[in-house]
Amino acid sequence: MKHYKTPKCKNCPALAACTSNPKERILERSECAEAAERNKKRVRAHPEIYAARQEIIEHIFGTIKRQWGYDHMLLKGLRKNDGEFGLIFLVYNLRLIINILGVDGVKKWTKKVIFLILDLVHLIPANSKNQKIELSPSIA
């Protein structure tokens, strides 16, 4: 917060109507106020974009917060919070994939991915520690 004061308030006849502080009026303005005002203008100029954001993005946060009860961080520190969010969003995405493909579909997809990875690993010779590996265009 930034605080703004002026000595002119002491002699102002409207001081009593302006503030309950007998000395002067103190104006407070958030350091982020300009960014908040720019955001408010963007929302007013394009309400359809904000409505789409509410439908697409904010639904995820609402589900995690209200339905799953995850309304606060358990760990301290930015790096640990990033890890927490990463795990929560991973679980959300896995549940979404299961809802779309079904359990059997996820099993089939997982097998395909595992076999693809194993095929790629077998393409790498065991003695090629410092050698460059060129993959064919269909694999790369």
Sequence and secondary structure as in RCSB ss.txt:
>XXXX:A:sequence
MKHYKTPKCKNCPALAACTSNPKERILERSECAEAAERNKKRVRAHPEIYAARQEIIEHIFGTIKRQWGYDHMLL
KGLRKNDGEFGLIFLVYNLRLIINILGVDGVKKWTKKVIFLILDLVHLIPANSKNQKIELSPSIA
>XXXX:A:secstr
 EEE  GGGGG TTHHHH S SS   EEE TTHHHHHHHHHHHHH HHHHHHHHHHTHHHHHIIIIIS   S SS
 SHHHHHHHHHHHHHHHHHHHHHHHHHHHHHHHHHHHHHHHHHHHHHHS TT SSS     TTT 
